[in-house]
Amino acid sequence: MTPVHLTGPRLALREIEQEDTDALLAIYGDPEATRHLSFEPRTRGQVQAIVDRSMNSAKGNPRAEYGLAVTQCGQQHLIGYARLATEPQRAATIGFALHQAEWGKGLGTETVHLLCALGFNVLGLHRIWAARSPLNEASARTLLHAGMTEDGRIRDHVFVHGAWRDSITYSILEHEWNPIDGLWAVGAVPPDAAKTTPASKLTAP
């Protein structure tokens, strides 16, 4: 399968590489960066396992999981991790985390748009959904700003920090998504499609 590469006005998504382990550890090993996530800070070994799994999933045919590095456009250094996992009925769940130094810049919203470009325009999905901690108001603003709709609450959804925690869920349908200008995508496109195509123009396989 062609490696996935998507770019937006400021950010890009690319396949994870072994060299990304230290940069990902700086995010997933940080108690503040993981405070609202569904897991506690990861060890280096656990982060290495995530990198290995992400690289192995890229070889799947059909591919069911996309674990991708978030970078600044034109740069290689990982500043975030984005994930899309497909489900039956042309659906997928998404999630992401950015390094603390990148918070408050609107990059989360662009990351969601890049994941939507992957899901809707490259993979031909119908529905994408995400979940957040009830206390993560920044995530709520990001998901709503990206065009998602709040669906409801899953009670006792995850067990983290020694207690059960609810999740607030959001979703967006293919006809509801309005891509931002400047999205481009490479990978997982139909055989007769161009290698590099505007994500807003891609034909779903």
C-alpha positions in Angstrom: 0.0 0.0 0.0 1.2 3.5 -0.8 2.4 5.3 2.4 -0.1 7.9 3.6 1.0 11.5 3.5 -1.4 14.4 4.0 -0.6 18.1 4.3 -2.6 21.1 5.4 -1.9 24.8 5.7 0.5 24.2 8.6 0.6 20.5 9.4 1.3 17.2 7.8 0.5 13.6 8.6 3.0 10.9 7.6 3.8 7.3 8.5 5.5 6.7 11.9 9.1 5.7 11.8 11.5 4.2 14.4 13.2 7.6 14.7 10.0 9.1 16.1 10.2 7.1 19.4 11.9 9.8 21.5 9.6 12.6 20.2 6.5 10.5 20.9 7.8 9.7 24.4 8.0 13.4 25.1 4.2 13.5 24.6 3.0 10.1 25.9 5.4 10.1 28.8 4.3 13.6 30.0 1.7 13.5 32.8 0.2 16.9 31.7 -0.1 15.9 28.0 -1.8 12.6 29.0 -3.9 14.1 31.8 -7.2 13.8 29.8 -6.3 10.7 27.7 -7.5 7.2 28.3 -4.2 6.0 29.7 -1.6 7.0 32.2 1.9 8.3 31.1 3.7 5.7 29.0 7.1 4.2 29.6 9.7 4.2 26.8 9.0 0.5 26.3 5.3 1.2 25.9 5.9 4.0 23.5 8.3 1.7 21.5 5.4 -0.8 21.3 3.1 1.9 19.9 5.7 2.8 17.2 6.1 -0.9 16.3 2.4 -1.4 16.1 1.9 1.6 14.0 4.5 0.6 11.6 3.2 -3.0 11.4 -0.4 -1.8 10.8 0.8 0.1 7.8 1.5 -3.2 6.2 -2.0 -4.5 6.7 -4.1 -5.4 3.6 -6.8 -4.3 4.1 -5.4 -1.8 6.5 -7.6 -1.2 9.6 -5.4 1.2 11.7 -3.5 4.4 10.8 -1.0 5.6 13.5 0.5 8.7 12.0 3.1 11.3 13.0 1.9 14.9 13.1 4.6 17.3 11.9 5.0 20.9 10.8 4.8 21.2 7.0 8.2 20.8 5.4 9.7 19.3 8.6 10.3 15.8 9.8 10.2 16.2 13.6 7.1 14.6 15.2 5.0 17.1 17.3 2.0 14.9 17.7 0.4 11.5 17.1 -2.8 11.0 15.2 -4.8 7.7 15.0 -7.7 6.5 12.8 -9.1 3.0 13.3 -11.7 1.7 10.9 -14.9 0.0 12.0 -17.7 -1.8 10.2 -20.3 0.2 8.3 -17.8 2.6 6.8 -17.0 4.2 10.1 -13.8 5.0 12.1 -12.8 6.4 15.4 -10.0 9.1 15.6 -7.8 10.5 18.3 -4.7 12.6 18.6 -2.3 14.2 21.0 0.1 17.1 20.5 3.2 18.2 22.4 2.5 20.8 25.0 4.6 23.4 23.2 2.0 23.3 20.3 -1.1 23.8 22.4 -3.3 26.9 21.9 -2.3 27.4 18.2 -5.4 25.8 16.6 -3.3 22.8 15.4 -5.7 20.4 17.0 -8.5 21.5 14.6 -6.2 21.1 11.6 -5.2 17.7 12.8 -8.9 16.7 12.9 -9.4 18.0 9.4 -6.4 16.0 8.2 -7.9 12.8 9.8 -11.2 13.6 8.2 -9.5 14.0 4.8 -8.0 10.6 5.3 -11.3 9.0 6.4 -13.7 10.6 4.0 -11.8 11.4 0.9 -9.1 8.7 0.9 -10.9 5.8 2.5 -14.4 6.6 1.5 -15.9 6.4 5.0 -19.4 7.6 6.0 -19.0 8.4 9.7 -16.0 9.4 11.9 -16.3 9.7 15.7 -14.1 10.7 18.6 -14.3 10.7 22.4 -13.0 13.0 25.1 -12.7 13.3 28.8 -15.6 15.3 30.3 -13.0 17.6 31.9 -11.2 18.3 28.6 -12.9 21.5 27.5 -10.1 22.3 25.0 -10.8 19.1 23.2 -14.5 19.9 23.1 -13.8 23.3 21.4 -11.4 21.6 18.9 -13.9 18.9 17.9 -16.8 21.3 17.5 -14.6 23.8 15.6 -13.7 21.0 13.2 -17.4 20.5 12.5 -18.2 17.5 14.7 -21.5 17.2 16.6 -21.7 16.2 20.3 -23.6 12.9 20.4 -23.7 12.0 24.1 -21.9 10.3 27.0 -20.6 6.8 27.4 -20.7 6.0 31.1 -17.7 4.4 32.8 -16.0 4.1 29.3 -12.4 3.8 30.4 -10.5 2.8 33.6 -7.7 5.3 34.2 -5.9 6.7 37.2 -7.5 4.1 39.4 -11.1 5.0 38.6 -13.7 4.6 35.9 -14.3 7.7 33.7 -17.0 8.7 31.3 -16.4 9.8 27.8 -18.2 12.5 25.8 -18.6 11.4 22.1 -18.7 13.4 18.9 -19.2 12.5 15.3 -19.3 13.9 11.8 -20.8 12.4 8.6 -19.3 12.6 5.1 -21.8 15.1 3.8 -21.3 17.4 6.9 -17.6 17.8 6.6 -16.3 21.1 5.0 -12.6 20.7 4.5 -10.3 23.7 5.1 -8.4 25.1 2.2 -4.9 23.7 1.5 -5.4 20.0 2.3 -3.5 17.6 0.1 -3.3 13.8 0.4 -1.1 11.0 -0.9 -1.8 7.3 -0.3 -4.6 4.7 -0.4 -6.1 6.3 -3.5 -7.7 4.4 -6.4 -5.2 3.1 -9.0 -6.3 5.6 -11.6 -6.0 8.6 -9.2 -3.1 11.0 -9.2 -0.4 10.4 -6.7 -0.9 13.8 -5.2 -4.4 15.1 -5.2 -6.2 17.9 -3.3 -7.9 16.1 -0.3 -11.0 18.0 -1.0 -11.1 16.6 -4.5 -10.2 13.0 -4.0 -12.6 10.3 -5.2 -13.2 7.6 -2.6 -12.2 4.1 -3.5 
